[in-house]
Amino acid sequence: MSLSRLLSSQLQRLEDLIALLSSEQEQLTKGSIDGDILTDIAGKKQALLEELERMEVLRRGVQAKLGYPEGAPGAKLAATDADCLSTWESLLEKSERVSRMNALTGQMLSLRMKHNQEMLDYIRQIAEKTLYKPNGRNSAQPGRINASA
């Protein structure tokens, strides 16, 4: 596979990943989260990330096979010589965008988990106040006034 086609293919996979991350963020902003949809998105993201990793290993191999040095400087030089520097630069930009989006998604998930934990703690606190005593009576009996003095 030529370097140009390989970079274009990687770029398309990154665009697909951006679309999935956008969908995931949209789901996380909803009041009621659909776990099945998030699970589906996570599976698709994982498959794309594995494909991107496989393609990156292939790209590095092509770069080395063509005699270019390892790393970003060699990649840029290889892309320049293959007349696909703009694709390479777009790939770098999309990679940065994916990184930022992924970090934001992680923050959104953390906030959602924190909120859920706070709600569970609150529910647990309420439940503890209304537990039954060993005699079967509710310990919290609203509306009753202790009139004995």
Secondary structure, 3 states (H helix, E strand, C coil): CCHHHHHHHHHHHHHHHHHHHHHHHHHHCCCCCCHHHHHHHHHHHHHHHHHHHHHHHHHHHHHHHCCCCCHHHHHHHHHHHCCCHHHHHHHHHHHHHHHHHHHHHHHHHHHHHHHHHHHHHHHHHHHHHCCECCCCCECCCCCCCCCCC
